[in-house]
Amino acid sequence: MGYHLLLPFRRSTGGVIFVNTGWVDEEGLEAIEIPRGTRRLEGIVRIPVKGFFTPPNRPATKDWYWPDV
């Protein structure tokens, strides 16, 4: 079992973005270091699409199955 690790980054121009830094198994969670200070990020922005068989998100119970921006 594991998790997709999403980290928030505050932009210098304002606002926050979440970056999917990848899959982490349960054993690896303890070794994660949170980035500090100023960072330059480069990446690909993908518009999320909910799959046909993906269940709906349930914010009330904090069950998230797809990123609903």
C-alpha positions as CSV (number, residue, x, y, z in Angstrom):
1,M,0.0,0.0,0.0
2,G,1.2,3.5,-0.6
3,Y,0.2,7.0,-1.7
4,H,0.6,9.6,-4.5
5,L,2.5,12.3,-2.7
6,L,1.0,15.8,-3.4
7,L,3.0,18.7,-2.0
8,P,1.8,22.3,-1.9
9,F,4.1,25.0,-3.2
10,R,3.4,28.7,-2.7
11,R,4.1,30.8,-5.8
12,S,6.2,33.9,-5.6
13,T,3.4,35.7,-7.5
14,G,0.7,34.5,-5.1
15,G,-1.4,31.4,-4.9
16,V,-0.6,27.7,-4.2
17,I,0.0,24.8,-6.6
18,F,0.0,21.1,-5.8
19,V,2.7,19.0,-7.3
20,N,2.4,15.2,-7.6
21,T,5.9,14.2,-6.7
22,G,5.1,10.5,-7.3
23,W,4.3,7.3,-5.5
24,V,5.5,6.6,-2.0
25,D,5.0,3.3,-0.2
26,E,4.1,3.3,3.5
27,E,7.7,2.6,4.5
28,G,9.0,5.5,2.5
29,L,6.7,8.0,4.2
30,E,9.0,8.5,7.2
31,A,12.0,9.3,5.0
32,I,10.3,12.2,3.1
33,E,11.9,15.6,3.6
34,I,9.6,18.6,3.0
35,P,11.3,21.2,0.7
36,R,12.1,24.5,2.3
37,G,13.1,27.9,0.9
38,T,12.8,29.1,-2.7
39,R,12.6,26.4,-5.4
40,R,12.3,26.6,-9.2
41,L,9.9,24.0,-10.5
42,E,9.5,22.7,-14.1
43,G,6.9,20.2,-15.1
44,I,3.9,19.3,-17.2
45,V,0.4,20.5,-16.4
46,R,-2.3,18.0,-17.2
47,I,-6.0,18.7,-17.0
48,P,-7.4,15.9,-14.9
49,V,-10.1,13.7,-16.4
50,K,-12.3,11.5,-14.3
51,G,-12.4,8.0,-15.7
52,F,-15.7,6.2,-16.4
53,F,-15.2,3.7,-13.6
54,T,-13.7,6.2,-11.1
55,P,-16.0,6.8,-8.2
56,P,-17.0,10.4,-7.2
57,N,-15.0,12.3,-4.7
58,R,-16.4,12.5,-1.2
59,P,-15.0,15.6,0.5
60,A,-17.0,15.2,3.6
61,T,-15.2,11.9,4.4
62,K,-11.9,13.1,2.8
63,D,-12.1,10.4,0.1
64,W,-10.5,11.7,-3.1
65,Y,-10.3,9.5,-6.2
66,W,-9.3,12.1,-8.8
67,P,-8.1,15.7,-8.7
68,D,-11.2,18.0,-9.2
69,V,-9.7,21.4,-10.0
